[in-house]
Amino acid sequence: MERFEDIVNGEKTTVEVGEKRIVRPNLLFERKGLPPPVKEHVYELKMEKKLKKIIEKGEE
């Protein structure tokens, strides 16, 4: 690892090679919400509609 600059409490600090730092957990990970639900494949939706139409025709 090499030397780099970091921002802590709004101040720029230089982190030296091999330096250990304690960082609050909320700074380590951003909170993420649940991902959007997976959309059904277009082909599956079309086939489902066709199947419903076939069933409706069969009931008539």
C-alpha positions in Angstrom: 0.0 0.0 0.0 1.2 3.5 -0.7 0.8 6.9 1.0 -2.5 8.6 0.2 -4.7 11.5 1.2 -8.0 11.0 3.1 -10.7 13.4 4.4 -11.7 12.9 8.0 -14.2 15.3 9.6 -13.9 17.6 6.7 -10.1 17.9 7.0 -7.5 16.5 4.6 -5.0 14.1 6.2 -2.2 12.1 4.8 -2.2 8.4 5.6 1.3 7.0 5.8 2.4 3.5 4.6 1.5 0.9 7.3 -0.5 3.4 9.4 -3.5 1.8 11.2 -6.6 3.9 11.5 -9.9 3.2 13.3 -12.8 4.3 11.2 -16.4 4.5 12.4 -18.5 1.7 10.8 -21.0 4.2 9.2 -18.1 5.6 7.2 -17.0 2.2 5.9 -20.2 1.2 4.1 -23.0 3.2 2.5 -26.5 2.1 3.3 -28.2 0.6 0.4 -31.8 -0.1 0.0 -33.2 -3.3 -1.5 -32.5 -3.6 -5.2 -35.5 -3.1 -7.5 -37.5 -6.3 -8.1 -36.4 -8.3 -11.1 -38.7 -7.7 -14.1 -40.1 -10.8 -15.8 -38.7 -11.6 -19.1 -40.8 -10.1 -22.0 -41.1 -13.5 -23.7 -42.6 -15.1 -20.5 -45.1 -12.3 -20.3 -46.2 -12.8 -23.9 -46.5 -16.5 -23.5 -48.6 -16.0 -20.4 -51.0 -13.8 -22.3 -51.3 -16.3 -25.1 -52.0 -19.1 -22.6 -54.7 -17.0 -21.0 -56.3 -16.3 -24.4 -56.2 -20.0 -25.3 -57.8 -21.0 -22.0 -60.6 -18.3 -22.4 -61.3 -19.6 -25.9 -61.5 -23.2 -24.6 -64.1 -22.2 -22.0 -66.4 -20.5 -24.5 
